Amino acid sequence: MSASGGRDFDVVIVGAGVIGAAMASLLVARKLSAPGRVAIIADRFAAAVPADADWDLRVFALSRASERLLKICGIWDSLPAQRRFAYERMCVWDAGGEPQGKGSLRFDCAEIGEPNLGFIVDGQALQWQCLQAARSAGTVLLEAGLAAAVITDADISIRLSDGRALRSQLLIAADGQDSKTRELLGIATAGHSYHQDALVAHVRTAKSHGNTAWQRFLPGGPLAFLPLPDGRSSIVWSTALAEAARLRALDAEAFGAALAAAGGAVLGNCELSTPLRSFPLRLQYALEYARPRAVLLGDAAHVVHPLAGQGLNLGLLDCAALADVLGSAGSSGYFGEHRLLRRYERWRRSENLLAAGALDGLERLFSNPGALSSGLRAAGLSAVGRAPIVKRLLAQQALGLIGDVPEFLKADRAWPRK
């Protein structure tokens, strides 16, 4: 456990989303800091979700590794059962193929000896429970913005928008893709726009989703149907800006018909049950993850295409890796030193760049008619589908069961909590 050394906090986290709040809980759960020694600063904090509220339009597909981390933090068991849904199968197919045949790739949890392939989780409910767990862990919540941060040899001095001044061993930026903290630290980003919008809504479908996540690769971008517990599906339809504008202008009936056609009628007729929303898509990555006494997590460090639903899972792995590295400081408690933070940077930046590159390559391959013919893409999916070992490895990698994952997430047990 870290010593205070006259500082106000061991760690100050900017951002009260899932990543920032989960990191606060993890620091205490792993005994890296004591209750009351971690603070979260944010312009505003999430409100409780009414029991009768509809599912948030932000839904996350959580991996097994993410589930385990949330268990360790005391978050998972507090998440209402009606706000999470285990899906058992996944089907991916090319626009020129068929979901049940040629040109498709199917995963089933039974094939890899797992109870499911992950969970679809209500984003608003998850954010609230992460914040509640942070409160229970003794995290101090400060409603203010970050105005300045000055790094010294001894600590980092932080000034809030309301004039308050704090001193901390470590500053963690978890304030999203437009991170003010990253800007104040002078860390540049690179990347590009996909010139696509993602359309999101919940829909009722004529056919049952069958506890299956469905994803079709279309020339304009991927379309995903994610299963919800009440029989509806949450859609994420990534498409070119002009087409997205056309689709947004349709009435509900016309949009449902366009959606059913784009999905190859895999779930039959579609009917909107929520308003349609959209957001722009881009690839973005920070050129550095760490400065002395400061580090980036989640979307502040990397933003990827949503086609595989890995954005939040990558961010939670950032949290786990940072906790793992800080734990190696031992009893010295001096975990603000750059040497340790650089270890985290090397670990997670390489992993995240690989993931971002793979997702970017898939998007380009399936959305670019000139990259490969539809027949070759379909043949590639079919070939993977006929290779059980490859399929198993892909499924295990997506679940976070293999790969460069912190050891404490590979065992199916929760670490003791204080």
Secondary structure, 3 states (H helix, E strand, C coil): CCCCCCCCEEEEEECCCHHHHHHHHHHHHCCCCCCCCEEEEECCCCCCCCCCCCCCCCEEEECHHHHHHHHHCCCHHHCCHHHEEEECEEEEEECCCCCCCCCEEEEEHHHHCCCCCEEEEEHHHHHHHHHHHHHHCCCEEEECCEEEEEECCCCEEEEECCCCEEEEEEEEECCCCCCHHHHHCCCCEEEEEEEEEEEEEEEEECCCCCCEEEEEEECCEEEEEEECCCCCEEEEEEEEHHHHHHHHHCCHHHHHHHHHHHCCCCCCCEEECCCCEEEEEEEEEECCCEECCEEECHHHCEECCHHHCCHHHHHHHHHHHHHHHHHCCHHHCCCCCHHHHHHHHHHHHHHHHHHHHHHHHHHHHHHCCCCCCHHHHHHHHHHHHCCHHHHHHHHHHHHCCCCCCCHHHCCCCCCCCC
